[in-house]
Amino acid sequence: MNLPRRQFLHLAAGVAALPAVSPLARAQTYPARPVHLLVGLAAGGGTDVAARIVAEWLSQYFGQQFVVENRTGMAGNLAIQAVVNSPPDGHTLAFTGPNGTISAALYKKLPFNFLQDTAPVGGVMRFPNLMVVPPSLPVKTVQEFIDYAKSHPGALSMASSGVGASPHLSGELFRFMAKIEMVHVPYRGGAAAYPDLMTGKVHMLFDNLGGPVLELVRSGKLRALGVTTATHWDSLPDIPAIGRPCPAMR
């Protein structure tokens, strides 16, 4: 996949509801019954939190219940597959981040074609990933992290919210660009990694900024080193932007 470094690190978790809806279904009164909003990532993460906020608003707006269901597995692809296999009446939606597009590039064969088998309803939000470490790790900048990793080859581990999700690929690209060795430790969602990260059992995580990671940073339970944007993020003016290569990563 030919993707410029800055574009990849700037990969935002813009989520969209993606149903397969027939013209006949659109012509009818919608929704006629509760709508299932499938999230392919674990509860408590940025995508899940956003989905529940949207579902609550939609329930109030339409006067019909929108129910969030977490279908984890295959970096969110199990949820997308369930939507593709559902009746094309718009009552089963997928709430997904960039993992749908990422999977199309990573997997040689999937049981669906993401672009052909789903229809986009709309974008909901965009947010970058935040690079965080436990306070016990003796580094306070990205450069110090790189230097520490190079002086302790193979000693650091990189947590992720699952294989193939944007936090995983952000971490892998960072590792490749910085020329450092880290052991990848995948979890079933970013929230599941926090206890081990805060206690230093794993040493680094890229996670969606829309989840609880920001509050953990503000409370001192985690230390933020960088945000995957090309310029400073408004809510984190003191955190360096790392969406462009620094000298040590060229």
C-alpha positions as CSV (number, residue, x, y, z in Angstrom):
1,M,0.0,0.0,0.0
2,N,1.6,3.2,-1.2
3,L,0.7,5.8,1.5
4,P,2.8,8.8,2.4
5,R,4.2,8.8,5.9
6,R,2.4,11.9,7.0
7,Q,-0.9,10.7,5.6
8,F,-0.7,7.4,7.4
9,L,0.2,8.8,10.8
10,H,-2.5,11.4,10.3
11,L,-5.0,8.6,9.6
12,A,-8.1,9.8,11.5
13,A,-10.7,7.5,13.0
14,G,-13.5,9.1,11.1
15,V,-16.5,6.8,11.7
16,A,-19.5,6.3,9.4
17,A,-22.6,4.2,9.5
18,L,-22.6,1.8,6.5
19,P,-25.8,-0.1,5.8
20,A,-26.8,-2.0,2.7
21,V,-30.1,-0.3,1.9
22,S,-32.4,-1.1,-1.1
23,P,-34.3,1.6,-2.9
24,L,-37.6,0.0,-1.7
25,A,-36.5,0.2,1.9
26,R,-35.6,3.9,1.5
27,A,-39.1,4.6,0.2
28,Q,-40.8,3.2,3.3
29,T,-41.1,4.8,6.7
30,Y,-37.8,4.5,8.4
31,P,-37.1,3.1,10.9
32,A,-40.0,0.7,11.3
33,R,-38.4,-1.2,14.2
34,P,-35.3,-1.0,16.4
35,V,-32.0,-0.5,14.5
36,H,-28.9,-2.4,15.4
37,L,-25.7,-0.4,15.2
38,L,-22.8,-2.9,15.1
39,V,-19.4,-1.8,16.4
40,G,-16.5,-4.0,15.5
41,L,-14.3,-2.9,18.4
42,A,-14.5,-3.5,22.1
43,A,-16.6,-1.4,24.5
44,G,-15.0,1.6,26.1
45,G,-12.8,2.6,23.1
46,G,-13.1,5.8,21.1
47,T,-15.3,4.2,18.3
48,D,-17.6,2.6,20.8
49,V,-18.1,5.8,22.9
50,A,-18.8,7.8,19.7
51,A,-21.3,5.1,18.5
52,R,-23.2,5.2,21.8
53,I,-23.5,9.0,21.7
54,V,-24.8,8.9,18.1
55,A,-27.2,6.0,18.9
56,E,-28.7,8.0,21.8
57,W,-29.2,11.0,19.6
58,L,-30.7,8.9,16.8
59,S,-33.1,7.2,19.2
60,Q,-34.4,10.5,20.4
61,Y,-34.6,12.0,16.9
62,F,-36.4,9.1,15.3
63,G,-38.4,8.0,18.3
64,Q,-37.1,4.4,17.6
65,Q,-34.4,2.6,19.5
66,F,-30.9,2.4,18.0
67,V,-29.1,-0.4,19.9
68,V,-25.3,-0.6,19.9
69,E,-23.8,-4.1,19.6
70,N,-20.1,-4.9,20.0
71,R,-19.1,-7.6,17.5
72,T,-15.3,-7.8,18.0
73,G,-12.9,-9.8,15.9
74,M,-10.7,-9.6,12.8
75,A,-10.0,-5.8,13.4
76,G,-13.7,-5.0,13.1
77,N,-14.4,-7.2,10.0
78,L,-16.8,-9.5,11.8
79,A,-19.2,-6.6,12.4
80,I,-18.9,-5.5,8.8
81,Q,-19.5,-9.0,7.6
82,A,-22.7,-9.2,9.8
83,V,-24.0,-6.0,8.2
84,V,-23.2,-7.2,4.7
85,N,-25.1,-10.5,5.4
86,S,-28.1,-8.7,7.0
87,P,-31.3,-7.9,5.1
88,P,-30.8,-4.8,3.0
89,D,-33.5,-2.8,4.8
90,G,-31.3,-0.3,6.7
91,H,-32.1,-1.7,10.1
92,T,-28.6,-3.1,10.6
93,L,-25.8,-0.6,10.4
94,A,-22.0,-0.7,10.9
95,F,-20.3,2.0,12.9
96,T,-16.7,1.8,11.7
97,G,-13.4,3.6,11.6
98,P,-10.6,3.4,9.1
99,N,-10.3,-0.4,9.7
100,G,-12.6,-1.2,6.9
101,T,-10.3,0.5,4.3
102,I,-7.2,-0.8,6.1
103,S,-8.4,-4.4,6.0
104,A,-9.0,-4.2,2.2
105,A,-5.3,-3.5,1.8
106,L,-4.0,-6.0,4.5
107,Y,-6.1,-9.1,3.9
108,K,-5.7,-11.0,0.6
109,K,-9.2,-12.4,0.9
110,L,-12.2,-11.2,2.9
111,P,-15.8,-12.6,2.8
112,F,-17.0,-9.2,1.5
113,N,-16.0,-6.3,-0.6
114,F,-16.1,-3.3,1.7
115,L,-16.6,-0.7,-1.1
116,Q,-19.1,-2.7,-3.1
117,D,-21.1,-4.3,-0.4
118,T,-21.7,-1.3,1.8
119,A,-23.3,2.1,1.2
120,P,-22.0,5.1,3.2
121,V,-24.5,7.0,5.2
122,G,-22.2,9.8,6.5
123,G,-19.1,10.8,8.4
124,V,-19.6,11.4,12.1
125,M,-16.2,12.5,13.4
126,R,-12.5,12.6,12.9
127,F,-9.8,12.2,15.5
128,P,-6.1,11.2,15.5
129,N,-4.2,8.7,17.5
130,L,-2.3,9.6,20.7
131,M,1.0,8.0,21.6
132,V,1.1,7.2,25.3
133,V,3.5,5.5,27.7
134,P,3.3,4.6,31.4
135,P,4.6,7.2,33.9
136,S,7.1,4.7,35.1
137,L,8.9,4.6,31.7
138,P,11.8,7.1,32.0
139,V,11.0,9.0,28.8
140,K,9.2,12.3,28.3
141,T,9.6,12.9,24.6
142,V,9.4,10.9,21.4
143,Q,13.1,11.3,20.9
144,E,13.8,10.0,24.4
145,F,11.5,7.0,23.7
146,I,13.5,6.2,20.5
147,D,16.8,6.5,22.3
148,Y,15.6,4.3,25.1
149,A,14.3,1.7,22.7
150,K,17.6,1.6,20.8
151,S,19.6,1.3,24.0
152,H,17.3,-1.5,25.2
153,P,16.7,-3.6,22.0
154,G,13.8,-5.9,22.3
155,A,12.9,-4.8,25.8
156,L,9.9,-2.7,25.0
157,S,6.4,-3.9,24.0
158,M,3.8,-2.1,22.0
159,A,0.1,-2.6,22.9
160,S,-2.6,-2.2,20.3
161,S,-6.4,-2.4,20.2
162,G,-6.2,-5.3,17.8
163,V,-4.4,-6.5,14.7
164,G,-5.0,-4.4,11.7
165,A,-6.7,-1.4,13.4
166,S,-5.3,2.1,13.0
167,P,-3.5,2.1,16.4
168,H,-1.7,-1.1,15.5
169,L,-0.6,0.2,12.1
170,S,0.4,3.6,13.6
171,G,2.6,1.8,16.0
172,E,4.1,-0.5,13.3
173,L,4.8,2.5,11.1
174,F,6.4,4.4,14.0
175,R,8.6,1.4,14.8
176,F,9.7,1.0,11.2
177,M,10.4,4.7,10.7
178,A,12.3,5.0,14.0
179,K,14.2,1.7,13.3
180,I,13.5,0.3,16.7
181,E,12.4,-3.1,18.0
182,M,9.2,-3.6,19.9
183,V,7.1,-6.7,20.7
184,H,3.5,-6.3,19.5
185,V,0.9,-7.2,22.1
186,P,-2.7,-7.0,20.7
187,Y,-5.7,-6.6,23.0
188,R,-9.4,-6.8,22.4
189,G,-9.8,-3.1,22.2
190,G,-7.8,-0.1,23.5
191,A,-9.6,-0.1,26.9
192,A,-8.5,-3.6,27.6
193,A,-4.8,-2.5,27.3
194,Y,-5.0,0.3,29.8
195,P,-4.5,-1.6,33.0
196,D,-1.3,-3.3,31.7
197,L,-0.1,0.0,30.2
198,M,-0.6,2.0,33.4
199,T,1.3,-0.6,35.4
200,G,4.1,-0.8,32.9
201,K,3.5,-4.4,31.8
202,V,3.4,-3.0,28.2
203,H,5.3,0.2,27.3
204,M,3.6,2.1,24.5
205,L,0.2,2.5,22.9
206,F,-1.2,4.5,20.0
207,D,-4.9,4.9,20.7
208,N,-7.8,6.9,19.3
209,L,-8.1,10.3,20.9
210,G,-11.8,10.0,21.0
211,G,-11.7,7.4,23.8
212,P,-10.8,7.6,27.5
213,V,-7.0,8.0,26.8
214,L,-7.2,11.8,27.1
215,E,-8.7,11.6,30.6
216,L,-6.0,9.1,31.6
217,V,-3.3,11.5,30.4
218,R,-4.9,14.4,32.3
219,S,-5.1,12.4,35.5
220,G,-1.4,11.5,35.3
221,K,-2.1,7.7,34.8
222,L,-0.5,7.8,31.4
223,R,2.0,10.2,29.7
224,A,1.4,11.5,26.2
225,L,4.4,11.9,23.9
226,G,2.8,12.8,20.6
227,V,-0.4,13.1,18.5
228,T,-0.5,11.8,15.0
229,T,-1.3,15.1,13.2
230,A,0.9,17.4,11.2
231,T,0.0,20.3,13.5
232,H,-0.9,20.7,17.2
233,W,-4.3,19.3,18.2
234,D,-6.5,22.0,19.7
235,S,-7.3,20.0,22.9
236,L,-3.7,19.1,23.4
237,P,-1.7,22.3,22.7
238,D,1.3,21.1,24.7
239,I,1.7,17.7,23.0
240,P,4.0,17.6,20.0
241,A,2.5,16.7,16.6
242,I,4.3,13.7,15.1
243,G,2.5,13.4,11.8
244,R,5.6,14.4,10.0
245,P,9.0,12.7,10.2
246,C,11.4,14.0,12.7
247,P,15.2,13.7,12.0
248,A,15.6,10.5,14.1
249,M,12.8,8.8,12.1
250,R,14.1,9.5,8.5
